[in-house]
Amino acid sequence: MASKTIIKRRLAFCEEALDRLYGAYNALLKGGVKSYMIDDRQLTRLDLPVLSEEIREMENRVDELTAELSGQGPRKVFGVLPRDW
């Protein structure tokens, strides 16, 4: 498990990336621009579904890091098998 300092750095990085993704999505959605640049990526309105998926993944990552920072562990997955006895 990473230290709190590393988790804070990861969280800050993910939040900054999420802000960039929000900015790109909003700019393309409003239609004020035909394309939007994030670092070396050029995005157009056709990239909105991909951008939306990236936003969803980054939001989940921020939620995970926030939970980890507050002391909660990762969620455990388990399955229930119904039996007809």
Rosetta blueprint (number, residue, H / E / L):
1 M L
2 A L
3 S L
4 K H
5 T H
6 I H
7 I H
8 K H
9 R H
10 R H
11 L H
12 A H
13 F H
14 C H
15 E H
16 E H
17 A H
18 L H
19 D H
20 R H
21 L H
22 Y H
23 G H
24 A H
25 Y H
26 N H
27 A H
28 L H
29 L H
30 K H
31 G L
32 G L
33 V L
34 K L
35 S E
36 Y E
37 M E
38 I E
39 D L
40 D L
41 R E
42 Q E
43 L E
44 T E
45 R H
46 L H
47 D H
48 L H
49 P H
50 V H
51 L H
52 S H
53 E H
54 E H
55 I H
56 R H
57 E H
58 M H
59 E H
60 N H
61 R H
62 V H
63 D H
64 E H
65 L H
66 T H
67 A H
68 E H
69 L H
70 S L
71 G L
72 Q L
73 G L
74 P L
75 R L
76 K L
77 V L
78 F L
79 G L
80 V L
81 L L
82 P L
83 R L
84 D L
85 W L
